[in-house]
Amino acid sequence: MKAFLRKMAINMGVFGEILIFLWQRKLWWMIPMVVVLLSFGMLLMFASASGVGPFIYTLF
């Protein structure tokens, strides 16, 4: 199971490497913060690249 999770994390690219780094350094408490920040970043990138931007910006 551990090997499967490591291969899955490696296949996710930079995000997987960040997760591996945090897990090895025993910084588990930072994983939710990194996930939230990355999801907000993806949301803002999606908003700027589509016509849905004005509706997403009203959330902030």
All heavy atoms as TSV, in Angstrom:
chain	resi	resn	atom	element	x	y	z
A	1	MET	N	N	0.827	-1.194	0.000
A	1	MET	CA	C	0.000	0.000	0.000
A	1	MET	C	C	0.868	1.254	0.000
A	1	MET	O	O	0.545	2.220	-0.668
A	1	MET	CB	C	-0.904	-0.039	1.240
A	1	MET	CG	C	-1.850	1.094	1.323
A	1	MET	SD	S	-3.096	0.891	0.053
A	1	MET	CE	C	-4.187	2.189	0.451
A	2	LYS	N	N	1.969	1.220	0.765
A	2	LYS	CA	C	2.850	2.382	0.840
A	2	LYS	C	C	3.492	2.671	-0.516
A	2	LYS	O	O	3.620	3.827	-0.913
A	2	LYS	CB	C	3.924	2.125	1.894
A	2	LYS	CG	C	4.660	3.360	2.320
A	2	LYS	CD	C	5.698	3.014	3.373
A	2	LYS	CE	C	5.227	3.545	4.705
A	2	LYS	NZ	N	6.252	3.444	5.740
A	3	ALA	N	N	3.875	1.617	-1.232
A	3	ALA	CA	C	4.480	1.797	-2.554
A	3	ALA	C	C	3.468	2.385	-3.530
A	3	ALA	O	O	3.808	3.235	-4.366
A	3	ALA	CB	C	5.013	0.470	-3.080
A	4	PHE	N	N	2.218	1.958	-3.437
A	4	PHE	CA	C	1.170	2.490	-4.314
A	4	PHE	C	C	0.979	3.984	-4.086
A	4	PHE	O	O	0.875	4.767	-5.037
A	4	PHE	CB	C	-0.151	1.747	-4.069
A	4	PHE	CG	C	-1.326	2.376	-4.765
A	4	PHE	CD1	C	-1.475	2.256	-6.128
A	4	PHE	CD2	C	-2.261	3.092	-4.043
A	4	PHE	CE1	C	-2.546	2.840	-6.768
A	4	PHE	CE2	C	-3.333	3.682	-4.664
A	4	PHE	CZ	C	-3.480	3.553	-6.039
A	5	LEU	N	N	0.926	4.400	-2.819
A	5	LEU	CA	C	0.745	5.818	-2.512
A	5	LEU	C	C	1.929	6.643	-2.987
A	5	LEU	O	O	1.760	7.758	-3.481
A	5	LEU	CB	C	0.524	6.002	-1.018
A	5	LEU	CG	C	-0.798	5.457	-0.471
A	5	LEU	CD1	C	-0.836	5.587	1.041
A	5	LEU	CD2	C	-1.979	6.157	-1.101
A	6	ARG	N	N	3.134	6.106	-2.858
A	6	ARG	CA	C	4.318	6.836	-3.317
A	6	ARG	C	C	4.298	6.994	-4.832
A	6	ARG	O	O	4.577	8.076	-5.358
A	6	ARG	CB	C	5.592	6.131	-2.872
A	6	ARG	CG	C	6.836	6.891	-3.264
A	6	ARG	CD	C	8.075	6.327	-2.616
A	6	ARG	NE	N	8.022	6.388	-1.164
A	6	ARG	CZ	C	8.349	7.457	-0.448
A	6	ARG	NH1	N	8.719	8.548	-1.052
A	6	ARG	NH2	N	8.299	7.438	0.855
A	7	LYS	N	N	3.921	5.938	-5.568
A	7	LYS	CA	C	3.846	6.034	-7.030
A	7	LYS	C	C	2.764	7.014	-7.458
A	7	LYS	O	O	2.937	7.773	-8.409
A	7	LYS	CB	C	3.567	4.665	-7.642
A	7	LYS	CG	C	4.750	3.744	-7.616
A	7	LYS	CD	C	4.414	2.399	-8.240
A	7	LYS	CE	C	5.563	1.445	-8.119
A	7	LYS	NZ	N	5.255	0.131	-8.680
A	8	MET	N	N	1.643	7.016	-6.746
A	8	MET	CA	C	0.560	7.937	-7.068
A	8	MET	C	C	1.007	9.383	-6.832
A	8	MET	O	O	0.726	10.267	-7.636
A	8	MET	CB	C	-0.673	7.630	-6.221
A	8	MET	CG	C	-1.889	8.425	-6.624
A	8	MET	SD	S	-3.336	7.993	-5.681
A	8	MET	CE	C	-2.941	8.658	-4.088
A	9	ALA	N	N	1.731	9.630	-5.758
A	9	ALA	CA	C	2.204	10.977	-5.458
A	9	ALA	C	C	3.233	11.437	-6.484
A	9	ALA	O	O	3.248	12.610	-6.870
A	9	ALA	CB	C	2.791	11.032	-4.054
A	10	ILE	N	N	4.091	10.535	-6.931
A	10	ILE	CA	C	5.093	10.892	-7.932
A	10	ILE	C	C	4.423	11.232	-9.253
A	10	ILE	O	O	4.839	12.159	-9.961
A	10	ILE	CB	C	6.124	9.760	-8.093
A	10	ILE	CG1	C	6.997	9.692	-6.837
A	10	ILE	CG2	C	6.976	9.962	-9.327
A	10	ILE	CD1	C	7.923	8.503	-6.797
A	11	ASN	N	N	3.362	10.541	-9.604
A	11	ASN	CA	C	2.658	10.806	-10.854
A	11	ASN	C	C	1.896	12.121	-10.832
A	11	ASN	O	O	1.508	12.622	-11.883
A	11	ASN	CB	C	1.691	9.665	-11.181
A	11	ASN	CG	C	2.422	8.431	-11.643
A	11	ASN	OD1	O	3.540	8.500	-12.130
A	11	ASN	ND2	N	1.789	7.285	-11.478
A	12	MET	N	N	1.667	12.702	-9.668
A	12	MET	CA	C	0.934	13.959	-9.582
A	12	MET	C	C	1.837	15.166	-9.810
A	12	MET	O	O	1.377	16.298	-9.757
A	12	MET	CB	C	0.228	14.086	-8.230
A	12	MET	CG	C	-0.929	13.155	-8.093
A	12	MET	SD	S	-2.018	13.481	-6.712
A	12	MET	CE	C	-0.946	13.602	-5.324
A	13	GLY	N	N	3.107	14.981	-10.025
A	13	GLY	CA	C	4.009	16.077	-10.354
A	13	GLY	C	C	4.424	16.878	-9.153
A	13	GLY	O	O	4.778	16.345	-8.095
A	14	VAL	N	N	4.368	18.197	-9.310
A	14	VAL	CA	C	4.836	19.111	-8.270
A	14	VAL	C	C	4.003	18.957	-6.995
A	14	VAL	O	O	4.540	18.952	-5.887
A	14	VAL	CB	C	4.777	20.564	-8.782
A	14	VAL	CG1	C	5.126	21.542	-7.680
A	14	VAL	CG2	C	5.714	20.741	-9.953
A	15	PHE	N	N	2.687	18.817	-7.154
A	15	PHE	CA	C	1.819	18.662	-5.991
A	15	PHE	C	C	2.197	17.405	-5.205
A	15	PHE	O	O	2.264	17.420	-3.984
A	15	PHE	CB	C	0.355	18.605	-6.428
A	15	PHE	CG	C	-0.601	18.493	-5.290
A	15	PHE	CD1	C	-0.780	19.534	-4.413
A	15	PHE	CD2	C	-1.314	17.324	-5.094
A	15	PHE	CE1	C	-1.655	19.425	-3.353
A	15	PHE	CE2	C	-2.207	17.206	-4.042
A	15	PHE	CZ	C	-2.363	18.262	-3.172
A	16	GLY	N	N	2.483	16.322	-5.910
A	16	GLY	CA	C	2.902	15.090	-5.248
A	16	GLY	C	C	4.223	15.244	-4.533
A	16	GLY	O	O	4.418	14.712	-3.437
A	17	GLU	N	N	5.145	15.983	-5.143
A	17	GLU	CA	C	6.438	16.201	-4.500
A	17	GLU	C	C	6.292	17.038	-3.237
A	17	GLU	O	O	6.984	16.813	-2.242
A	17	GLU	CB	C	7.392	16.865	-5.479
A	17	GLU	CG	C	7.701	15.964	-6.647
A	17	GLU	CD	C	9.119	16.097	-7.122
A	17	GLU	OE1	O	9.906	16.795	-6.470
A	17	GLU	OE2	O	9.425	15.467	-8.132
A	18	ILE	N	N	5.382	18.011	-3.265
A	18	ILE	CA	C	5.133	18.809	-2.063
A	18	ILE	C	C	4.569	17.923	-0.960
A	18	ILE	O	O	4.981	18.019	0.203
A	18	ILE	CB	C	4.182	19.976	-2.376
A	18	ILE	CG1	C	4.888	21.007	-3.248
A	18	ILE	CG2	C	3.680	20.639	-1.095
A	18	ILE	CD1	C	3.989	22.089	-3.770
A	19	LEU	N	N	3.629	17.037	-1.311
A	19	LEU	CA	C	3.057	16.138	-0.314
A	19	LEU	C	C	4.109	15.201	0.267
A	19	LEU	O	O	4.143	14.968	1.477
A	19	LEU	CB	C	1.912	15.329	-0.912
A	19	LEU	CG	C	0.616	16.092	-1.160
A	19	LEU	CD1	C	-0.404	15.181	-1.802
A	19	LEU	CD2	C	0.080	16.671	0.119
A	20	ILE	N	N	4.974	14.660	-0.577
A	20	ILE	CA	C	6.039	13.770	-0.102
A	20	ILE	C	C	6.979	14.535	0.838
A	20	ILE	O	O	7.365	14.033	1.891
A	20	ILE	CB	C	6.816	13.165	-1.281
A	20	ILE	CG1	C	5.940	12.161	-2.020
A	20	ILE	CG2	C	8.098	12.501	-0.809
A	20	ILE	CD1	C	6.558	11.641	-3.288
A	21	PHE	N	N	7.334	15.772	0.450
A	21	PHE	CA	C	8.215	16.588	1.290
A	21	PHE	C	C	7.593	16.828	2.657
A	21	PHE	O	O	8.243	16.672	3.694
A	21	PHE	CB	C	8.514	17.915	0.598
A	21	PHE	CG	C	9.248	18.888	1.459
A	21	PHE	CD1	C	10.612	18.738	1.668
A	21	PHE	CD2	C	8.594	19.952	2.050
A	21	PHE	CE1	C	11.301	19.622	2.462
A	21	PHE	CE2	C	9.276	20.845	2.846
A	21	PHE	CZ	C	10.634	20.679	3.055
A	22	LEU	N	N	6.310	17.216	2.677
A	22	LEU	CA	C	5.651	17.491	3.947
A	22	LEU	C	C	5.524	16.230	4.795
A	22	LEU	O	O	5.642	16.271	6.020
A	22	LEU	CB	C	4.273	18.120	3.704
A	22	LEU	CG	C	4.278	19.519	3.093
A	22	LEU	CD1	C	2.866	19.962	2.793
A	22	LEU	CD2	C	4.976	20.498	3.985
A	23	TRP	N	N	5.269	15.105	4.155
A	23	TRP	CA	C	5.114	13.848	4.898
A	23	TRP	C	C	6.446	13.406	5.494
A	23	TRP	O	O	6.506	12.946	6.640
A	23	TRP	CB	C	4.545	12.783	3.968
A	23	TRP	CG	C	4.038	11.605	4.715
A	23	TRP	CD1	C	4.676	10.428	4.936
A	23	TRP	CD2	C	2.769	11.498	5.368
A	23	TRP	NE1	N	3.885	9.594	5.667
A	23	TRP	CE2	C	2.716	10.220	5.952
A	23	TRP	CE3	C	1.687	12.338	5.514
A	23	TRP	CZ2	C	1.609	9.781	6.661
A	23	TRP	CZ3	C	0.594	11.896	6.214
A	23	TRP	CH2	C	0.559	10.636	6.784
A	24	GLN	N	N	7.540	13.543	4.745
A	24	GLN	CA	C	8.845	13.120	5.248
A	24	GLN	C	C	9.333	14.010	6.387
A	24	GLN	O	O	10.010	13.556	7.303
A	24	GLN	CB	C	9.875	13.130	4.123
A	24	GLN	CG	C	9.690	12.006	3.142
A	24	GLN	CD	C	10.662	12.102	1.976
A	24	GLN	OE1	O	11.314	13.110	1.778
A	24	GLN	NE2	N	10.724	11.042	1.195
A	25	ARG	N	N	9.011	15.289	6.329
A	25	ARG	CA	C	9.438	16.231	7.365
A	25	ARG	C	C	8.479	16.263	8.549
A	25	ARG	O	O	8.643	17.070	9.449
A	25	ARG	CB	C	9.542	17.643	6.791
A	25	ARG	CG	C	10.465	17.765	5.631
A	25	ARG	CD	C	11.897	17.895	6.101
A	25	ARG	NE	N	12.755	18.197	4.981
A	25	ARG	CZ	C	13.695	17.391	4.537
A	25	ARG	NH1	N	13.919	16.255	5.131
A	25	ARG	NH2	N	14.424	17.714	3.512
A	26	LYS	N	N	7.456	15.392	8.521
A	26	LYS	CA	C	6.451	15.302	9.578
A	26	LYS	C	C	5.707	16.626	9.784
A	26	LYS	O	O	5.480	17.078	10.897
A	26	LYS	CB	C	7.072	14.818	10.873
A	26	LYS	CG	C	7.599	13.407	10.761
A	26	LYS	CD	C	8.038	12.889	12.090
A	26	LYS	CE	C	8.546	11.483	12.112
A	26	LYS	NZ	N	8.886	10.797	10.937
A	27	LEU	N	N	5.363	17.256	8.671
A	27	LEU	CA	C	4.593	18.492	8.697
A	27	LEU	C	C	3.174	18.214	8.211
A	27	LEU	O	O	2.638	18.890	7.351
A	27	LEU	CB	C	5.260	19.549	7.805
A	27	LEU	CG	C	6.653	19.975	8.239
A	27	LEU	CD1	C	7.280	20.884	7.202
A	27	LEU	CD2	C	6.611	20.673	9.577
A	28	TRP	N	N	2.538	17.208	8.816
A	28	TRP	CA	C	1.202	16.795	8.374
A	28	TRP	C	C	0.190	17.913	8.519
A	28	TRP	O	O	-0.753	18.002	7.759
A	28	TRP	CB	C	0.719	15.585	9.178
A	28	TRP	CG	C	1.633	14.432	9.102
A	28	TRP	CD1	C	1.964	13.738	7.985
A	28	TRP	CD2	C	2.348	13.841	10.174
A	28	TRP	NE1	N	2.848	12.737	8.300
A	28	TRP	CE2	C	3.095	12.775	9.640
A	28	TRP	CE3	C	2.419	14.100	11.527
A	28	TRP	CZ2	C	3.906	11.986	10.417
A	28	TRP	CZ3	C	3.232	13.308	12.298
A	28	TRP	CH2	C	3.964	12.256	11.749
A	29	TRP	N	N	0.365	18.762	9.505
A	29	TRP	CA	C	-0.591	19.832	9.765
A	29	TRP	C	C	-0.606	20.865	8.651
A	29	TRP	O	O	-1.553	21.635	8.519
A	29	TRP	CB	C	-0.292	20.497	11.098
A	29	TRP	CG	C	1.116	21.005	11.208
A	29	TRP	CD1	C	2.200	20.306	11.629
A	29	TRP	CD2	C	1.573	22.310	10.867
A	29	TRP	NE1	N	3.320	21.092	11.576
A	29	TRP	CE2	C	2.966	22.324	11.114
A	29	TRP	CE3	C	0.961	23.454	10.389
A	29	TRP	CZ2	C	3.734	23.454	10.890
A	29	TRP	CZ3	C	1.741	24.573	10.170
A	29	TRP	CH2	C	3.105	24.561	10.421
A	30	MET	N	N	0.436	20.909	7.816
A	30	MET	CA	C	0.481	21.876	6.725
A	30	MET	C	C	-0.225	21.384	5.468
A	30	MET	O	O	-0.527	22.184	4.586
A	30	MET	CB	C	1.930	22.217	6.380
A	30	MET	CG	C	2.574	23.122	7.392
A	30	MET	SD	S	4.186	23.684	6.858
A	30	MET	CE	C	3.741	24.742	5.507
A	31	ILE	N	N	-0.495	20.085	5.371
A	31	ILE	CA	C	-1.104	19.533	4.163
A	31	ILE	C	C	-2.464	20.179	3.872
A	31	ILE	O	O	-2.701	20.584	2.724
A	31	ILE	CB	C	-1.167	17.996	4.237
A	31	ILE	CG1	C	0.247	17.422	4.169
A	31	ILE	CG2	C	-2.027	17.426	3.122
A	31	ILE	CD1	C	0.342	15.935	4.372
A	32	PRO	N	N	-3.371	20.333	4.841
A	32	PRO	CA	C	-4.649	21.008	4.513
A	32	PRO	C	C	-4.469	22.448	4.043
A	32	PRO	O	O	-5.183	22.899	3.143
A	32	PRO	CB	C	-5.424	20.967	5.828
A	32	PRO	CG	C	-4.831	19.854	6.597
A	32	PRO	CD	C	-3.395	19.802	6.200
A	33	MET	N	N	-3.489	23.164	4.617
A	33	MET	CA	C	-3.253	24.539	4.182
A	33	MET	C	C	-2.764	24.590	2.737
A	33	MET	O	O	-3.201	25.431	1.951
A	33	MET	CB	C	-2.230	25.218	5.094
A	33	MET	CG	C	-2.787	25.598	6.430
A	33	MET	SD	S	-1.692	26.648	7.355
A	33	MET	CE	C	-0.481	25.457	7.916
A	34	VAL	N	N	-1.865	23.694	2.383
A	34	VAL	CA	C	-1.339	23.659	1.022
A	34	VAL	C	C	-2.451	23.293	0.048
A	34	VAL	O	O	-2.558	23.893	-1.032
A	34	VAL	CB	C	-0.154	22.666	0.929
A	34	VAL	CG1	C	0.255	22.433	-0.500
A	34	VAL	CG2	C	1.016	23.178	1.745
A	35	VAL	N	N	-3.298	22.346	0.403
A	35	VAL	CA	C	-4.399	21.940	-0.462
A	35	VAL	C	C	-5.367	23.102	-0.684
A	35	VAL	O	O	-5.795	23.359	-1.817
A	35	VAL	CB	C	-5.129	20.708	0.124
A	35	VAL	CG1	C	-6.422	20.432	-0.613
A	35	VAL	CG2	C	-4.223	19.495	0.071
A	36	VAL	N	N	-5.690	23.832	0.362
A	36	VAL	CA	C	-6.611	24.967	0.233
A	36	VAL	C	C	-5.993	26.066	-0.635
A	36	VAL	O	O	-6.658	26.618	-1.518
A	36	VAL	CB	C	-6.997	25.516	1.626
A	36	VAL	CG1	C	-7.690	26.856	1.519
A	36	VAL	CG2	C	-7.886	24.519	2.337
A	37	LEU	N	N	-4.723	26.382	-0.409
A	37	LEU	CA	C	-4.074	27.414	-1.215
A	37	LEU	C	C	-3.991	27.022	-2.684
A	37	LEU	O	O	-4.236	27.851	-3.573
A	37	LEU	CB	C	-2.671	27.703	-0.672
A	37	LEU	CG	C	-2.623	28.479	0.634
A	37	LEU	CD1	C	-1.189	28.558	1.141
A	37	LEU	CD2	C	-3.189	29.865	0.439
A	38	LEU	N	N	-3.666	25.767	-2.958
A	38	LEU	CA	C	-3.609	25.316	-4.350
A	38	LEU	C	C	-4.987	25.309	-5.000
A	38	LEU	O	O	-5.130	25.656	-6.173
A	38	LEU	CB	C	-2.969	23.922	-4.434
A	38	LEU	CG	C	-1.474	23.883	-4.172
A	38	LEU	CD1	C	-0.977	22.439	-4.164
A	38	LEU	CD2	C	-0.727	24.677	-5.217
A	39	SER	N	N	-6.015	24.946	-4.246
A	39	SER	CA	C	-7.365	24.947	-4.824
A	39	SER	C	C	-7.826	26.373	-5.113
A	39	SER	O	O	-8.464	26.616	-6.149
A	39	SER	CB	C	-8.348	24.222	-3.910
A	39	SER	OG	O	-8.469	24.889	-2.681
A	40	PHE	N	N	-7.511	27.338	-4.244
A	40	PHE	CA	C	-7.850	28.732	-4.532
A	40	PHE	C	C	-7.088	29.236	-5.758
A	40	PHE	O	O	-7.631	29.966	-6.579
A	40	PHE	CB	C	-7.562	29.641	-3.339
A	40	PHE	CG	C	-8.656	29.664	-2.332
A	40	PHE	CD1	C	-8.369	29.570	-0.982
A	40	PHE	CD2	C	-9.980	29.784	-2.705
A	40	PHE	CE1	C	-9.366	29.600	-0.033
A	40	PHE	CE2	C	-10.995	29.807	-1.763
A	40	PHE	CZ	C	-10.682	29.714	-0.427
A	41	GLY	N	N	-5.841	28.844	-5.883
A	41	GLY	CA	C	-5.062	29.231	-7.055
A	41	GLY	C	C	-5.650	28.666	-8.334
A	41	GLY	O	O	-5.753	29.371	-9.352
A	42	MET	N	N	-6.052	27.405	-8.290
A	42	MET	CA	C	-6.675	26.792	-9.470
A	42	MET	C	C	-8.007	27.471	-9.786
A	42	MET	O	O	-8.342	27.683	-10.951
A	42	MET	CB	C	-6.884	25.295	-9.241
A	42	MET	CG	C	-5.608	24.509	-9.100
A	42	MET	SD	S	-4.636	24.491	-10.601
A	42	MET	CE	C	-5.630	23.395	-11.578
A	43	LEU	N	N	-8.768	27.821	-8.761
A	43	LEU	CA	C	-10.045	28.509	-8.955
A	43	LEU	C	C	-9.836	29.862	-9.618
A	43	LEU	O	O	-10.566	30.222	-10.553
A	43	LEU	CB	C	-10.756	28.675	-7.613
A	43	LEU	CG	C	-12.117	29.360	-7.650
A	43	LEU	CD1	C	-13.125	28.478	-8.380
A	43	LEU	CD2	C	-12.595	29.642	-6.239
A	44	LEU	N	N	-8.829	30.606	-9.187
A	44	LEU	CA	C	-8.564	31.904	-9.785
A	44	LEU	C	C	-8.048	31.771	-11.218
A	44	LEU	O	O	-8.381	32.587	-12.081
A	44	LEU	CB	C	-7.570	32.683	-8.929
A	44	LEU	CG	C	-8.119	33.169	-7.593
A	44	LEU	CD1	C	-7.019	33.826	-6.776
A	44	LEU	CD2	C	-9.272	34.123	-7.808
A	45	MET	N	N	-7.236	30.756	-11.494
A	45	MET	CA	C	-6.787	30.530	-12.864
A	45	MET	C	C	-7.956	30.173	-13.761
A	45	MET	O	O	-8.055	30.648	-14.892
A	45	MET	CB	C	-5.724	29.420	-12.907
A	45	MET	CG	C	-4.382	29.880	-12.445
A	45	MET	SD	S	-3.045	28.670	-12.476
A	45	MET	CE	C	-3.625	27.303	-13.362
A	46	PHE	N	N	-8.872	29.350	-13.263
A	46	PHE	CA	C	-10.051	28.979	-14.032
A	46	PHE	C	C	-10.934	30.196	-14.281
A	46	PHE	O	O	-11.495	30.370	-15.358
A	46	PHE	CB	C	-10.849	27.896	-13.296
A	46	PHE	CG	C	-12.150	27.553	-13.952
A	46	PHE	CD1	C	-12.168	26.854	-15.139
A	46	PHE	CD2	C	-13.350	27.945	-13.386
A	46	PHE	CE1	C	-13.367	26.536	-15.758
A	46	PHE	CE2	C	-14.551	27.640	-13.988
A	46	PHE	CZ	C	-14.563	26.936	-15.188
A	47	ALA	N	N	-11.038	31.061	-13.291
A	47	ALA	CA	C	-11.890	32.239	-13.407
A	47	ALA	C	C	-11.350	33.212	-14.453
A	47	ALA	O	O	-12.117	33.829	-15.183
A	47	ALA	CB	C	-12.017	32.932	-12.058
A	48	SER	N	N	-10.042	33.338	-14.535
A	48	SER	CA	C	-9.478	34.288	-15.485
A	48	SER	C	C	-9.489	33.740	-16.906
A	48	SER	O	O	-9.425	34.504	-17.862
A	48	SER	CB	C	-8.052	34.663	-15.086
A	48	SER	OG	O	-7.212	33.541	-15.194
A	49	ALA	N	N	-9.585	32.432	-17.067
A	49	ALA	CA	C	-9.524	31.820	-18.391
A	49	ALA	C	C	-10.898	31.517	-18.971
A	49	ALA	O	O	-10.993	31.000	-20.072
A	49	ALA	CB	C	-8.704	30.536	-18.321
A	50	SER	N	N	-11.956	31.843	-18.263
A	50	SER	CA	C	-13.278	31.514	-18.779
A	50	SER	C	C	-14.229	32.685	-18.579
A	50	SER	O	O	-13.884	33.687	-17.971
A	50	SER	CB	C	-13.824	30.270	-18.069
A	50	SER	OG	O	-14.124	30.584	-16.730
A	51	GLY	N	N	-15.429	32.544	-19.079
A	51	GLY	CA	C	-16.440	33.573	-18.929
A	51	GLY	C	C	-17.139	33.537	-17.592
A	51	GLY	O	O	-18.033	34.338	-17.330
A	52	VAL	N	N	-16.738	32.624	-16.724
A	52	VAL	CA	C	-17.372	32.478	-15.423
A	52	VAL	C	C	-16.717	33.402	-14.391
A	52	VAL	O	O	-17.182	33.489	-13.266
A	52	VAL	CB	C	-17.286	31.005	-14.962
A	52	VAL	CG1	C	-18.101	30.752	-13.717
A	52	VAL	CG2	C	-17.722	30.069	-16.069
A	53	GLY	N	N	-15.684	34.116	-14.786
A	53	GLY	CA	C	-14.927	34.960	-13.877
A	53	GLY	C	C	-15.749	35.912	-13.032
A	53	GLY	O	O	-15.564	35.965	-11.811
A	54	PRO	N	N	-16.656	36.696	-13.621
A	54	PRO	CA	C	-17.422	37.628	-12.781
A	54	PRO	C	C	-18.246	36.932	-11.700
A	54	PRO	O	O	-18.454	37.488	-10.618
A	54	PRO	CB	C	-18.335	38.332	-13.778
A	54	PRO	CG	C	-17.642	38.201	-15.074
A	54	PRO	CD	C	-16.913	36.889	-15.024
A	55	PHE	N	N	-18.679	35.733	-11.955
A	55	PHE	CA	C	-19.481	35.027	-10.957
A	55	PHE	C	C	-18.605	34.460	-9.841
A	55	PHE	O	O	-19.032	34.386	-8.691
A	55	PHE	CB	C	-20.290	33.904	-11.613
A	55	PHE	CG	C	-21.208	34.422	-12.678
A	55	PHE	CD1	C	-20.956	34.164	-14.012
A	55	PHE	CD2	C	-22.318	35.176	-12.350
A	55	PHE	CE1	C	-21.793	34.639	-14.988
A	55	PHE	CE2	C	-23.165	35.662	-13.318
A	55	PHE	CZ	C	-22.903	35.393	-14.644
A	56	ILE	N	N	-17.392	34.058	-10.186
A	56	ILE	CA	C	-16.493	33.508	-9.166
A	56	ILE	C	C	-15.928	34.634	-8.303
A	56	ILE	O	O	-15.769	34.482	-7.093
A	56	ILE	CB	C	-15.377	32.676	-9.820
A	56	ILE	CG1	C	-15.993	31.430	-10.436
A	56	ILE	CG2	C	-14.306	32.296	-8.810
A	56	ILE	CD1	C	-15.025	30.539	-11.151
A	57	TYR	N	N	-15.647	35.792	-8.903
A	57	TYR	CA	C	-15.087	36.895	-8.131
A	57	TYR	C	C	-16.066	37.420	-7.093
A	57	TYR	O	O	-15.656	38.029	-6.116
A	57	TYR	CB	C	-14.627	38.022	-9.049
A	57	TYR	CG	C	-13.335	37.698	-9.755
A	57	TYR	CD1	C	-13.246	37.701	-11.139
A	57	TYR	CD2	C	-12.196	37.373	-9.025
A	57	TYR	CE1	C	-12.073	37.385	-11.778
A	57	TYR	CE2	C	-11.009	37.057	-9.662
A	57	TYR	CZ	C	-10.955	37.083	-11.030
A	57	TYR	OH	O	-9.785	36.760	-11.649
A	58	THR	N	N	-17.348	37.202	-7.272
A	58	THR	CA	C	-18.303	37.653	-6.264
A	58	THR	C	C	-18.200	36.818	-4.985
A	58	THR	O	O	-18.676	37.247	-3.936
A	58	THR	CB	C	-19.733	37.588	-6.795
A	58	THR	OG1	O	-20.033	36.256	-7.185
A	58	THR	CG2	C	-19.926	38.519	-7.959
A	59	LEU	N	N	-17.584	35.638	-5.063
A	59	LEU	CA	C	-17.405	34.819	-3.863
A	59	LEU	C	C	-16.383	35.435	-2.914
A	59	LEU	O	O	-16.429	35.194	-1.709
A	59	LEU	CB	C	-16.956	33.405	-4.237
A	59	LEU	CG	C	-17.935	32.576	-5.061
A	59	LEU	CD1	C	-17.271	31.263	-5.466
A	59	LEU	CD2	C	-19.193	32.315	-4.262
A	60	PHE	N	N	-15.469	36.229	-3.448
A	60	PHE	CA	C	-14.434	36.815	-2.625
A	60	PHE	C	C	-14.796	38.241	-2.323
A	60	PHE	O	O	-14.255	38.971	-1.677
A	60	PHE	CB	C	-13.081	36.743	-3.330
A	60	PHE	CG	C	-12.658	35.343	-3.610
A	60	PHE	CD1	C	-12.743	34.825	-4.881
A	60	PHE	CD2	C	-12.206	34.535	-2.588
A	60	PHE	CE1	C	-12.347	33.527	-5.142
A	60	PHE	CE2	C	-11.819	33.237	-2.829
A	60	PHE	CZ	C	-11.886	32.738	-4.116
